[in-house]
Amino acid sequence: MNKKVIIIGGEGNGGVIAACIEDNRRRFGDLEWEVAGFVNDYETQVCGYPVLGGTDDVGTVSYTHLRAHETEA
């Protein structure tokens, strides 16, 4: 089972994190981590990933996403 990552930020440092995860998946077949989306106050999409909520929503986004991921297993 892969672990979902929610990145807090934008295209700068957050984009680097997403790119590293995707690079590991493509080049090395490392499927342990998967970018679920971003938490960002200003955008609706970051680096092609959805924005799941703003910084005020971090607890709700994390809980909701974790529960959805647990029911998939």
PyMOL Python script that loads the backbone (N, CA, C, O; Angstrom):
from pymol import cmd

cmd.read_pdbstr("""\
ATOM      1  N   MET A   1       0.850  -1.172   0.000  1.00  0.00           N
ATOM      2  CA  MET A   1       0.000   0.000   0.000  1.00  0.00           C
ATOM      3  C   MET A   1       0.896   1.236   0.000  1.00  0.00           C
ATOM      4  O   MET A   1       1.872   1.303   0.747  1.00  0.00           O
ATOM      5  N   ASN A   2       0.560   2.206  -0.838  1.00  0.00           N
ATOM      6  CA  ASN A   2       1.358   3.424  -0.880  1.00  0.00           C
ATOM      7  C   ASN A   2       0.840   4.442   0.130  1.00  0.00           C
ATOM      8  O   ASN A   2      -0.330   4.422   0.513  1.00  0.00           O
ATOM      9  N   LYS A   3       1.725   5.322   0.548  1.00  0.00           N
ATOM     10  CA  LYS A   3       1.403   6.356   1.524  1.00  0.00           C
ATOM     11  C   LYS A   3       1.113   7.654   0.789  1.00  0.00           C
ATOM     12  O   LYS A   3       1.880   8.074  -0.078  1.00  0.00           O
ATOM     13  N   LYS A   4       0.010   8.279   1.138  1.00  0.00           N
ATOM     14  CA  LYS A   4      -0.394   9.531   0.503  1.00  0.00           C
ATOM     15  C   LYS A   4       0.304  10.699   1.192  1.00  0.00           C
ATOM     16  O   LYS A   4       0.401  10.741   2.418  1.00  0.00           O
ATOM     17  N   VAL A   5       0.791  11.647   0.388  1.00  0.00           N
ATOM     18  CA  VAL A   5       1.471  12.829   0.899  1.00  0.00           C
ATOM     19  C   VAL A   5       0.644  14.065   0.546  1.00  0.00           C
ATOM     20  O   VAL A   5       0.268  14.266  -0.609  1.00  0.00           O
ATOM     21  N   ILE A   6       0.371  14.883   1.552  1.00  0.00           N
ATOM     22  CA  ILE A   6      -0.270  16.181   1.346  1.00  0.00           C
ATOM     23  C   ILE A   6       0.800  17.222   1.602  1.00  0.00           C
ATOM     24  O   ILE A   6       1.340  17.305   2.706  1.00  0.00           O
ATOM     25  N   ILE A   7       1.109  18.013   0.592  1.00  0.00           N
ATOM     26  CA  ILE A   7       2.187  18.995   0.672  1.00  0.00           C
ATOM     27  C   ILE A   7       1.596  20.362   1.012  1.00  0.00           C
ATOM     28  O   ILE A   7       0.675  20.836   0.346  1.00  0.00           O
ATOM     29  N   ILE A   8       2.138  20.984   2.054  1.00  0.00           N
ATOM     30  CA  ILE A   8       1.724  22.334   2.419  1.00  0.00           C
ATOM     31  C   ILE A   8       2.668  23.299   1.724  1.00  0.00           C
ATOM     32  O   ILE A   8       3.866  23.319   2.007  1.00  0.00           O
ATOM     33  N   GLY A   9       2.125  24.102   0.812  1.00  0.00           N
ATOM     34  CA  GLY A   9       2.974  25.056   0.098  1.00  0.00           C
ATOM     35  C   GLY A   9       2.506  25.250  -1.324  1.00  0.00           C
ATOM     36  O   GLY A   9       1.357  24.981  -1.675  1.00  0.00           O
ATOM     37  N   GLY A  10       3.441  25.731  -2.137  1.00  0.00           N
ATOM     38  CA  GLY A  10       3.124  26.035  -3.525  1.00  0.00           C
ATOM     39  C   GLY A  10       4.141  25.434  -4.470  1.00  0.00           C
ATOM     40  O   GLY A  10       4.787  24.433  -4.158  1.00  0.00           O
ATOM     41  N   GLU A  11       4.276  26.056  -5.632  1.00  0.00           N
ATOM     42  CA  GLU A  11       5.127  25.503  -6.679  1.00  0.00           C
ATOM     43  C   GLU A  11       6.614  25.565  -6.363  1.00  0.00           C
ATOM     44  O   GLU A  11       7.388  24.806  -6.946  1.00  0.00           O
ATOM     45  N   GLY A  12       7.038  26.440  -5.465  1.00  0.00           N
ATOM     46  CA  GLY A  12       8.457  26.548  -5.118  1.00  0.00           C
ATOM     47  C   GLY A  12       8.965  25.270  -4.463  1.00  0.00           C
ATOM     48  O   GLY A  12       9.238  24.280  -5.142  1.00  0.00           O
ATOM     49  N   ASN A  13       9.088  25.300  -3.159  1.00  0.00           N
ATOM     50  CA  ASN A  13       9.587  24.129  -2.427  1.00  0.00           C
ATOM     51  C   ASN A  13       8.625  22.945  -2.506  1.00  0.00           C
ATOM     52  O   ASN A  13       9.057  21.794  -2.577  1.00  0.00           O
ATOM     53  N   GLY A  14       7.323  23.228  -2.495  1.00  0.00           N
ATOM     54  CA  GLY A  14       6.340  22.149  -2.616  1.00  0.00           C
ATOM     55  C   GLY A  14       6.450  21.429  -3.949  1.00  0.00           C
ATOM     56  O   GLY A  14       6.299  20.210  -4.025  1.00  0.00           O
ATOM     57  N   GLY A  15       6.716  22.201  -5.003  1.00  0.00           N
ATOM     58  CA  GLY A  15       6.904  21.600  -6.323  1.00  0.00           C
ATOM     59  C   GLY A  15       8.127  20.701  -6.380  1.00  0.00           C
ATOM     60  O   GLY A  15       8.124  19.676  -7.061  1.00  0.00           O
ATOM     61  N   VAL A  16       9.175  21.090  -5.660  1.00  0.00           N
ATOM     62  CA  VAL A  16      10.386  20.262  -5.602  1.00  0.00           C
ATOM     63  C   VAL A  16      10.084  18.935  -4.911  1.00  0.00           C
ATOM     64  O   VAL A  16      10.530  17.880  -5.360  1.00  0.00           O
ATOM     65  N   ILE A  17       9.331  18.993  -3.823  1.00  0.00           N
ATOM     66  CA  ILE A  17       8.965  17.763  -3.112  1.00  0.00           C
ATOM     67  C   ILE A  17       8.148  16.851  -4.021  1.00  0.00           C
ATOM     68  O   ILE A  17       8.423  15.655  -4.119  1.00  0.00           O
ATOM     69  N   ALA A  18       7.146  17.417  -4.682  1.00  0.00           N
ATOM     70  CA  ALA A  18       6.310  16.624  -5.592  1.00  0.00           C
ATOM     71  C   ALA A  18       7.149  16.025  -6.715  1.00  0.00           C
ATOM     72  O   ALA A  18       6.970  14.860  -7.070  1.00  0.00           O
ATOM     73  N   ALA A  19       8.061  16.813  -7.273  1.00  0.00           N
ATOM     74  CA  ALA A  19       8.910  16.330  -8.362  1.00  0.00           C
ATOM     75  C   ALA A  19       9.806  15.183  -7.901  1.00  0.00           C
ATOM     76  O   ALA A  19      10.005  14.218  -8.639  1.00  0.00           O
ATOM     77  N   CYS A  20      10.346  15.281  -6.688  1.00  0.00           N
ATOM     78  CA  CYS A  20      11.197  14.199  -6.166  1.00  0.00           C
ATOM     79  C   CYS A  20      10.404  12.914  -5.983  1.00  0.00           C
ATOM     80  O   CYS A  20      10.890  11.832  -6.312  1.00  0.00           O
ATOM     81  N   ILE A  21       9.196  13.023  -5.464  1.00  0.00           N
ATOM     82  CA  ILE A  21       8.350  11.838  -5.283  1.00  0.00           C
ATOM     83  C   ILE A  21       8.022  11.215  -6.631  1.00  0.00           C
ATOM     84  O   ILE A  21       8.129  10.001  -6.802  1.00  0.00           O
ATOM     85  N   GLU A  22       7.623  12.043  -7.584  1.00  0.00           N
ATOM     86  CA  GLU A  22       7.288  11.526  -8.917  1.00  0.00           C
ATOM     87  C   GLU A  22       8.510  10.932  -9.620  1.00  0.00           C
ATOM     88  O   GLU A  22       8.396   9.917 -10.307  1.00  0.00           O
ATOM     89  N   ASP A  23       9.671  11.556  -9.453  1.00  0.00           N
ATOM     90  CA  ASP A  23      10.901  11.038 -10.046  1.00  0.00           C
ATOM     91  C   ASP A  23      11.236   9.664  -9.486  1.00  0.00           C
ATOM     92  O   ASP A  23      11.605   8.760 -10.236  1.00  0.00           O
ATOM     93  N   ASN A  24      11.111   9.502  -8.183  1.00  0.00           N
ATOM     94  CA  ASN A  24      11.363   8.192  -7.576  1.00  0.00           C
ATOM     95  C   ASN A  24      10.385   7.138  -8.075  1.00  0.00           C
ATOM     96  O   ASN A  24      10.760   5.980  -8.264  1.00  0.00           O
ATOM     97  N   ARG A  25       9.145   7.529  -8.286  1.00  0.00           N
ATOM     98  CA  ARG A  25       8.140   6.581  -8.788  1.00  0.00           C
ATOM     99  C   ARG A  25       8.486   6.146 -10.218  1.00  0.00           C
ATOM    100  O   ARG A  25       8.435   4.958 -10.540  1.00  0.00           O
ATOM    101  N   ARG A  26       8.839   7.120 -11.076  1.00  0.00           N
ATOM    102  CA  ARG A  26       9.121   6.817 -12.482  1.00  0.00           C
ATOM    103  C   ARG A  26      10.455   6.094 -12.683  1.00  0.00           C
ATOM    104  O   ARG A  26      10.515   5.048 -13.329  1.00  0.00           O
ATOM    105  N   ARG A  27      11.500   6.654 -12.132  1.00  0.00           N
ATOM    106  CA  ARG A  27      12.852   6.135 -12.407  1.00  0.00           C
ATOM    107  C   ARG A  27      13.194   4.869 -11.649  1.00  0.00           C
ATOM    108  O   ARG A  27      13.896   3.998 -12.165  1.00  0.00           O
ATOM    109  N   PHE A  28      12.696   4.766 -10.416  1.00  0.00           N
ATOM    110  CA  PHE A  28      13.121   3.653  -9.576  1.00  0.00           C
ATOM    111  C   PHE A  28      11.992   2.710  -9.190  1.00  0.00           C
ATOM    112  O   PHE A  28      12.207   1.731  -8.474  1.00  0.00           O
ATOM    113  N   GLY A  29      10.790   3.007  -9.666  1.00  0.00           N
ATOM    114  CA  GLY A  29       9.657   2.147  -9.337  1.00  0.00           C
ATOM    115  C   GLY A  29       9.303   2.174  -7.855  1.00  0.00           C
ATOM    116  O   GLY A  29       8.681   1.241  -7.347  1.00  0.00           O
ATOM    117  N   ASP A  30       9.697   3.237  -7.162  1.00  0.00           N
ATOM    118  CA  ASP A  30       9.427   3.377  -5.732  1.00  0.00           C
ATOM    119  C   ASP A  30       8.009   3.906  -5.561  1.00  0.00           C
ATOM    120  O   ASP A  30       7.772   5.109  -5.665  1.00  0.00           O
ATOM    121  N   LEU A  31       7.081   3.012  -5.303  1.00  0.00           N
ATOM    122  CA  LEU A  31       5.673   3.380  -5.213  1.00  0.00           C
ATOM    123  C   LEU A  31       5.199   3.561  -3.780  1.00  0.00           C
ATOM    124  O   LEU A  31       3.996   3.600  -3.521  1.00  0.00           O
ATOM    125  N   GLU A  32       6.151   3.673  -2.837  1.00  0.00           N
ATOM    126  CA  GLU A  32       5.776   3.805  -1.431  1.00  0.00           C
ATOM    127  C   GLU A  32       5.027   5.112  -1.155  1.00  0.00           C
ATOM    128  O   GLU A  32       4.120   5.141  -0.323  1.00  0.00           O
ATOM    129  N   TRP A  33       5.399   6.183  -1.844  1.00  0.00           N
ATOM    130  CA  TRP A  33       4.810   7.497  -1.616  1.00  0.00           C
ATOM    131  C   TRP A  33       4.050   7.974  -2.844  1.00  0.00           C
ATOM    132  O   TRP A  33       4.453   7.696  -3.973  1.00  0.00           O
ATOM    133  N   GLU A  34       2.953   8.690  -2.627  1.00  0.00           N
ATOM    134  CA  GLU A  34       2.141   9.240  -3.713  1.00  0.00           C
ATOM    135  C   GLU A  34       1.629  10.622  -3.301  1.00  0.00           C
ATOM    136  O   GLU A  34       1.107  10.784  -2.198  1.00  0.00           O
ATOM    137  N   VAL A  35       1.771  11.598  -4.162  1.00  0.00           N
ATOM    138  CA  VAL A  35       1.276  12.945  -3.866  1.00  0.00           C
ATOM    139  C   VAL A  35      -0.239  12.954  -4.023  1.00  0.00           C
ATOM    140  O   VAL A  35      -0.768  12.670  -5.098  1.00  0.00           O
ATOM    141  N   ALA A  36      -0.927  13.285  -2.932  1.00  0.00           N
ATOM    142  CA  ALA A  36      -2.391  13.356  -2.966  1.00  0.00           C
ATOM    143  C   ALA A  36      -2.859  14.741  -3.381  1.00  0.00           C
ATOM    144  O   ALA A  36      -3.905  14.887  -4.013  1.00  0.00           O
ATOM    145  N   GLY A  37      -2.087  15.750  -3.026  1.00  0.00           N
ATOM    146  CA  GLY A  37      -2.456  17.118  -3.353  1.00  0.00           C
ATOM    147  C   GLY A  37      -1.716  18.092  -2.464  1.00  0.00           C
ATOM    148  O   GLY A  37      -0.795  17.728  -1.733  1.00  0.00           O
ATOM    149  N   PHE A  38      -2.141  19.337  -2.544  1.00  0.00           N
ATOM    150  CA  PHE A  38      -1.486  20.420  -1.822  1.00  0.00           C
ATOM    151  C   PHE A  38      -2.471  21.120  -0.892  1.00  0.00           C
ATOM    152  O   PHE A  38      -3.683  21.080  -1.103  1.00  0.00           O
ATOM    153  N   VAL A  39      -1.938  21.752   0.123  1.00  0.00           N
ATOM    154  CA  VAL A  39      -2.675  22.717   0.940  1.00  0.00           C
ATOM    155  C   VAL A  39      -2.081  24.068   0.591  1.00  0.00           C
ATOM    156  O   VAL A  39      -0.878  24.282   0.742  1.00  0.00           O
ATOM    157  N   ASN A  40      -2.931  24.986   0.120  1.00  0.00           N
ATOM    158  CA  ASN A  40      -2.451  26.274  -0.376  1.00  0.00           C
ATOM    159  C   ASN A  40      -3.588  27.281  -0.260  1.00  0.00           C
ATOM    160  O   ASN A  40      -4.740  26.962  -0.555  1.00  0.00           O
ATOM    161  N   ASP A  41      -3.265  28.482   0.164  1.00  0.00           N
ATOM    162  CA  ASP A  41      -4.284  29.512   0.363  1.00  0.00           C
ATOM    163  C   ASP A  41      -4.621  30.319  -0.884  1.00  0.00           C
ATOM    164  O   ASP A  41      -5.590  31.078  -0.876  1.00  0.00           O
ATOM    165  N   TYR A  42      -3.846  30.174  -1.956  1.00  0.00           N
ATOM    166  CA  TYR A  42      -4.001  31.087  -3.084  1.00  0.00           C
ATOM    167  C   TYR A  42      -4.340  30.433  -4.417  1.00  0.00           C
ATOM    168  O   TYR A  42      -4.846  31.106  -5.315  1.00  0.00           O
ATOM    169  N   GLU A  43      -4.078  29.165  -4.565  1.00  0.00           N
ATOM    170  CA  GLU A  43      -4.259  28.486  -5.846  1.00  0.00           C
ATOM    171  C   GLU A  43      -5.352  27.424  -5.749  1.00  0.00           C
ATOM    172  O   GLU A  43      -5.752  27.043  -4.649  1.00  0.00           O
ATOM    173  N   THR A  44      -5.828  26.951  -6.881  1.00  0.00           N
ATOM    174  CA  THR A  44      -6.764  25.824  -6.916  1.00  0.00           C
ATOM    175  C   THR A  44      -6.075  24.560  -7.411  1.00  0.00           C
ATOM    176  O   THR A  44      -6.598  23.455  -7.264  1.00  0.00           O
ATOM    177  N   GLN A  45      -4.887  24.736  -8.003  1.00  0.00           N
ATOM    178  CA  GLN A  45      -4.105  23.616  -8.503  1.00  0.00           C
ATOM    179  C   GLN A  45      -2.631  24.017  -8.414  1.00  0.00           C
ATOM    180  O   GLN A  45      -2.279  25.162  -8.697  1.00  0.00           O
ATOM    181  N   VAL A  46      -1.773  23.074  -8.019  1.00  0.00           N
ATOM    182  CA  VAL A  46      -0.337  23.330  -7.920  1.00  0.00           C
ATOM    183  C   VAL A  46       0.395  22.183  -8.603  1.00  0.00           C
ATOM    184  O   VAL A  46       0.232  21.025  -8.218  1.00  0.00           O
ATOM    185  N   CYS A  47       1.188  22.492  -9.597  1.00  0.00           N
ATOM    186  CA  CYS A  47       1.987  21.485 -10.320  1.00  0.00           C
ATOM    187  C   CYS A  47       1.126  20.339 -10.844  1.00  0.00           C
ATOM    188  O   CYS A  47       1.570  19.192 -10.894  1.00  0.00           O
ATOM    189  N   GLY A  48      -0.097  20.655 -11.231  1.00  0.00           N
ATOM    190  CA  GLY A  48      -0.984  19.634 -11.770  1.00  0.00           C
ATOM    191  C   GLY A  48      -1.735  18.837 -10.718  1.00  0.00           C
ATOM    192  O   GLY A  48      -2.531  17.964 -11.065  1.00  0.00           O
ATOM    193  N   TYR A  49      -1.505  19.111  -9.453  1.00  0.00           N
ATOM    194  CA  TYR A  49      -2.200  18.416  -8.364  1.00  0.00           C
ATOM    195  C   TYR A  49      -3.288  19.314  -7.798  1.00  0.00           C
ATOM    196  O   TYR A  49      -3.161  20.538  -7.848  1.00  0.00           O
ATOM    197  N   PRO A  50      -4.354  18.733  -7.263  1.00  0.00           N
ATOM    198  CA  PRO A  50      -5.422  19.556  -6.703  1.00  0.00           C
ATOM    199  C   PRO A  50      -4.996  20.197  -5.390  1.00  0.00           C
ATOM    200  O   PRO A  50      -4.183  19.647  -4.647  1.00  0.00           O
ATOM    201  N   VAL A  51      -5.556  21.363  -5.119  1.00  0.00           N
ATOM    202  CA  VAL A  51      -5.424  21.966  -3.790  1.00  0.00           C
ATOM    203  C   VAL A  51      -6.607  21.449  -2.981  1.00  0.00           C
ATOM    204  O   VAL A  51      -7.764  21.664  -3.344  1.00  0.00           O
ATOM    205  N   LEU A  52      -6.304  20.773  -1.892  1.00  0.00           N
ATOM    206  CA  LEU A  52      -7.323  20.116  -1.078  1.00  0.00           C
ATOM    207  C   LEU A  52      -7.958  21.050  -0.060  1.00  0.00           C
ATOM    208  O   LEU A  52      -8.994  20.730   0.522  1.00  0.00           O
ATOM    209  N   GLY A  53      -7.341  22.197   0.154  1.00  0.00           N
ATOM    210  CA  GLY A  53      -7.856  23.177   1.098  1.00  0.00           C
ATOM    211  C   GLY A  53      -6.792  24.198   1.411  1.00  0.00           C
ATOM    212  O   GLY A  53      -5.675  24.131   0.899  1.00  0.00           O
ATOM    213  N   GLY A  54      -7.153  25.154   2.265  1.00  0.00           N
ATOM    214  CA  GLY A  54      -6.212  26.177   2.678  1.00  0.00           C
ATOM    215  C   GLY A  54      -5.548  25.811   4.001  1.00  0.00           C
ATOM    216  O   GLY A  54      -5.836  24.766   4.584  1.00  0.00           O
ATOM    217  N   THR A  55      -4.662  26.678   4.464  1.00  0.00           N
ATOM    218  CA  THR A  55      -3.935  26.375   5.701  1.00  0.00           C
ATOM    219  C   THR A  55      -4.868  26.313   6.912  1.00  0.00           C
ATOM    220  O   THR A  55      -4.559  25.634   7.891  1.00  0.00           O
ATOM    221  N   ASP A  56      -5.984  26.999   6.860  1.00  0.00           N
ATOM    222  CA  ASP A  56      -6.960  26.898   7.952  1.00  0.00           C
ATOM    223  C   ASP A  56      -7.650  25.533   7.972  1.00  0.00           C
ATOM    224  O   ASP A  56      -8.261  25.156   8.972  1.00  0.00           O
ATOM    225  N   ASP A  57      -7.552  24.802   6.873  1.00  0.00           N
ATOM    226  CA  ASP A  57      -8.226  23.508   6.732  1.00  0.00           C
ATOM    227  C   ASP A  57      -7.299  22.308   6.931  1.00  0.00           C
ATOM    228  O   ASP A  57      -7.702  21.174   6.672  1.00  0.00           O
ATOM    229  N   VAL A  58      -6.074  22.537   7.384  1.00  0.00           N
ATOM    230  CA  VAL A  58      -5.089  21.452   7.447  1.00  0.00           C
ATOM    231  C   VAL A  58      -5.611  20.253   8.233  1.00  0.00           C
ATOM    232  O   VAL A  58      -5.498  19.119   7.766  1.00  0.00           O
ATOM    233  N   GLY A  59      -6.173  20.477   9.404  1.00  0.00           N
ATOM    234  CA  GLY A  59      -6.683  19.368  10.217  1.00  0.00           C
ATOM    235  C   GLY A  59      -7.792  18.606   9.531  1.00  0.00           C
ATOM    236  O   GLY A  59      -7.802  17.375   9.537  1.00  0.00           O
ATOM    237  N   THR A  60      -8.725  19.327   8.941  1.00  0.00           N
ATOM    238  CA  THR A  60      -9.848  18.696   8.252  1.00  0.00           C
ATOM    239  C   THR A  60      -9.388  17.944   7.012  1.00  0.00           C
ATOM    240  O   THR A  60      -9.805  16.811   6.774  1.00  0.00           O
ATOM    241  N   VAL A  61      -8.528  18.578   6.225  1.00  0.00           N
ATOM    242  CA  VAL A  61      -8.016  17.944   5.008  1.00  0.00           C
ATOM    243  C   VAL A  61      -7.261  16.673   5.356  1.00  0.00           C
ATOM    244  O   VAL A  61      -7.456  15.636   4.722  1.00  0.00           O
ATOM    245  N   SER A  62      -6.404  16.748   6.357  1.00  0.00           N
ATOM    246  CA  SER A  62      -5.608  15.584   6.748  1.00  0.00           C
ATOM    247  C   SER A  62      -6.505  14.459   7.239  1.00  0.00           C
ATOM    248  O   SER A  62      -6.337  13.309   6.831  1.00  0.00           O
ATOM    249  N   TYR A  63      -7.453  14.775   8.104  1.00  0.00           N
ATOM    250  CA  TYR A  63      -8.349  13.758   8.657  1.00  0.00           C
ATOM    251  C   TYR A  63      -9.209  13.140   7.571  1.00  0.00           C
ATOM    252  O   TYR A  63      -9.329  11.918   7.485  1.00  0.00           O
ATOM    253  N   THR A  64      -9.808  13.987   6.739  1.00  0.00           N
ATOM    254  CA  THR A  64     -10.684  13.493   5.667  1.00  0.00           C
ATOM    255  C   THR A  64      -9.905  12.614   4.701  1.00  0.00           C
ATOM    256  O   THR A  64     -10.377  11.548   4.306  1.00  0.00           O
ATOM    257  N   HIS A  65      -8.713  13.060   4.321  1.00  0.00           N
ATOM    258  CA  HIS A  65      -7.925  12.285   3.379  1.00  0.00           C
ATOM    259  C   HIS A  65      -7.439  10.982   3.993  1.00  0.00           C
ATOM    260  O   HIS A  65      -7.420   9.951   3.321  1.00  0.00           O
ATOM    261  N   LEU A  66      -7.046  11.016   5.258  1.00  0.00           N
ATOM    262  CA  LEU A  66      -6.591   9.800   5.941  1.00  0.00           C
ATOM    263  C   LEU A  66      -7.728   8.791   6.025  1.00  0.00           C
ATOM    264  O   LEU A  66      -7.513   7.606   5.773  1.00  0.00           O
ATOM    265  N   ARG A  67      -8.916   9.228   6.369  1.00  0.00           N
ATOM    266  CA  ARG A  67     -10.061   8.308   6.460  1.00  0.00           C
ATOM    267  C   ARG A  67     -10.372   7.700   5.103  1.00  0.00           C
ATOM    268  O   ARG A  67     -10.650   6.504   5.021  1.00  0.00           O
ATOM    269  N   ALA A  68     -10.333   8.484   4.044  1.00  0.00           N
ATOM    270  CA  ALA A  68     -10.603   7.961   2.705  1.00  0.00           C
ATOM    271  C   ALA A  68      -9.557   6.943   2.325  1.00  0.00           C
ATOM    272  O   ALA A  68      -9.880   5.925   1.713  1.00  0.00           O
ATOM    273  N   HIS A  69      -8.304   7.194   2.676  1.00  0.00           N
ATOM    274  CA  HIS A  69      -7.224   6.274   2.348  1.00  0.00           C
ATOM    275  C   HIS A  69      -7.364   4.963   3.114  1.00  0.00           C
ATOM    276  O   HIS A  69      -7.082   3.895   2.571  1.00  0.00           O
ATOM    277  N   GLU A  70      -7.800   5.038   4.380  1.00  0.00           N
ATOM    278  CA  GLU A  70      -7.971   3.821   5.179  1.00  0.00           C
ATOM    279  C   GLU A  70      -9.078   2.938   4.630  1.00  0.00           C
ATOM    280  O   GLU A  70      -8.970   1.713   4.686  1.00  0.00           O
ATOM    281  N   THR A  71     -10.143   3.534   4.100  1.00  0.00           N
ATOM    282  CA  THR A  71     -11.240   2.726   3.580  1.00  0.00           C
ATOM    283  C   THR A  71     -10.898   2.073   2.256  1.00  0.00           C
ATOM    284  O   THR A  71     -11.553   1.111   1.856  1.00  0.00           O
ATOM    285  N   GLU A  72      -9.857   2.593   1.552  1.00  0.00           N
ATOM    286  CA  GLU A  72      -9.430   1.980   0.295  1.00  0.00           C
ATOM    287  C   GLU A  72      -8.712   0.673   0.548  1.00  0.00           C
ATOM    288  O   GLU A  72      -8.729  -0.220  -0.298  1.00  0.00           O
ATOM    289  N   ALA A  73      -8.073   0.549   1.718  1.00  0.00           N
ATOM    290  CA  ALA A  73      -7.228  -0.624   2.026  1.00  0.00           C
ATOM    291  C   ALA A  73      -8.031  -1.854   2.310  1.00  0.00           C
ATOM    292  O   ALA A  73      -7.464  -2.912   2.583  1.00  0.00           O
TER     293      ALA A  73
END
""", "prot")
cmd.dss("prot")
cmd.show_as("cartoon", "prot")
cmd.util.cbc("prot")
cmd.orient("prot")
